[in-house]
Amino acid sequence: LMNSLTSRYQDLPKVLQHLNEVRDDILENAEVFTEGGAAEEKPDEEQRNPVESKLSDHAFRRYEVNVIVDNSELKGAPVIAEDNPTATNLLGKIEYESRFGALVTDFTLIKAGSLHRANGGFLVVGVDELLKNQFSYDGLKRALQSASLQLEDMGQRLGGAPTKTPVPEPIPLSVKIILVGDHETYQALYVLDPDFSILFKVKAHFDDSIERNDKNQKTYGSFVHSLCEREGLGHLDAPALARIVEYGSRLAEDQTKLSTKFPQIADLIREANFYASQEGSKLVREVHIKKALDEKIYRSNLLNEKVKEMIQRGIILIDTSGSKVGQVNGLSVIGLGDFDFGQPSRITASLGLGRRGIIDIERESKLGGQIHTKGVLIISGYLENKYAREKPLSLSCRLVFEQSYGSVDGDSASSTELYAILSALAELPIKQNLAVTGSVNQEGEVQAIGGVNEKIEGFYQTCKVKGLKGDEGVIIPKSNTQHLMLNEDVVDAVRKGRFHIYPVGTIDEGIEILTGVKAGQLKKDGTYEPGTVHYRVNKRLAEMTQSMARLVGSARFADETRPSEIGALAHPSSKP
């Protein structure tokens, strides 16, 4: 038998060496294999105690073969996904068994890890879970750098190994590792770990949206069909499938895109199938998709309902009718993780003489974020570029989000704040039946913002609780029109002329809608057309500059200390 085995494996020296060692060991312990020897040295099988029987069985374990990985029935390269990449699950382990009160081990207790099973193929690991487990990332790097798998006992690394353990020979490693994680984790590893860019050379950045074309819409249909077949769900009729595609665009916040957040889409289909089964319908219809969407919102919109109730009762002050000087309805988005909703906010501007410029109360109270502060500074740049090329800006203007008691960030209200300032300077009232969103640059161009659908729907719901009159609407950036994926109620109201959406590209377009007065164009002589918004603003700023000059004489106004503008005015450095 041994001769036939050795001849079969002549081309494998290590196997041949092992077979020769097994043969020599058998010859040295021949009495274990002879019935006579066993009968002379051991009592009858019935008289043997369990310990002796176990020792006898253990004597033959040394001749066993421990196949830690068996790919004999595998077609192609192995592809292993490790969900829990602990050091032992990833790199393998050596187990122990108790014998006479002591922990012992041998080669039969060596267990393979994910890297062993993926050797010659691919291993997929979540990077977040990998980094959470001690020794896993270091062990993976060490294996890739050495191109070999050295299985070692974790107790030895920690200095607490209970007994002597076998040290298996390193196994050559050839494997492709696929780490799955977010962009922030990739950037952190790339910057902080010099070995990362050497070991992981190929980056694949997956988008969370795809183009909305015929091919991808069919792909959506294929996904829905596969899900229904796999989970035994009712299939969707054509209108229901079209509603799923619309929901995909809503998740992507773009009319030309479809979201690849398939778990959310799958959850919607499962819930719609539940409502269809309750009605005894074999098919999932559009009404079931709509109900699933409505129920999803209902389960999460308690805070939204409370805010709308406070607006209705006058606790939160929001006007949806009439006109006010220096007051505009801004729009913000509140995110709750699984649900986002829009909320209107009253933004006001107050004016006074001074050199402080635009004073952001949110920043002064340490409630404003950095991006919001940048937006306010951009407003200052717009005013200086528009009105202060030949004269200084002699004003102190305070901006505030009324009844805001939390942090404020983002620049999506910068155009709204600018409208409030222009209204206060021109002394022109702004229509309160309109709300505004959009950021602005120093040239007066209105720029796209996020959450446009939630903001429009939020103001529409506010108008409904306050009593919808039919002249309400929202001013949005023109570049955001491609992102409009509004719910049916808003679309129906717009279609019937009961609610309005005004896309604008510049501040001039927006101020004309809000005030009903022409913005005005700059003439060759450096003045604006009489009666226009810019004419009135420019005139008011010139008057404020003259008032300052009368107060402080021809000299420049001295630098003010932050709290004592009134004191500086009360004790001028010179008299007129």
Secondary structure, DSSP 8 states (H G I E B T S, - for coil): -HHHHHHHTTT-HHHHHHHHHHHHHHHHTGGGG-HHHHHHHS--TTT--HHHHHHHHHHHGGG----S---TT--SS-EEEESS--HHHHH-EE--EEETTEEE--GGGEE--HHHHHTTSEEEEEHHHHHHSTTHHHHHHHHHHHTEE----HHHHTT---S-------EE---EEEEE--HHHHHHHHHH-TTHHHH--------SEEE-SHHHHHHHHHHHHHHHHHHT---B-HHHHHHHHHHHHHHHT-TTEEE--HHHHHHHHHHHHHHHHHTT-SSB-HHHHHHHHHHHHHTT-HHHHHHHHHHHTTSS----SSEEETEEEEEEEEE-SS-EEEEEEEEEEEEESSS-EEEEHHHHTT-B-HHHHHHHHHHHHHHHHHH-SSS----EEEEEETT--S-B--STTHHHHHHHHHHHHHT-EEETTEEE--EE-TT-BEE--S-HHHHHHHHHHHHHHH---S--EEEEEGGGGGG----HHHHHHHHTTSSEEEEESBHHHHHHHHHSS----B-TTS-B-TTSHHHHHHHHHHHHHHHHHHHHTTS------TT-HHHHHHS-SS--
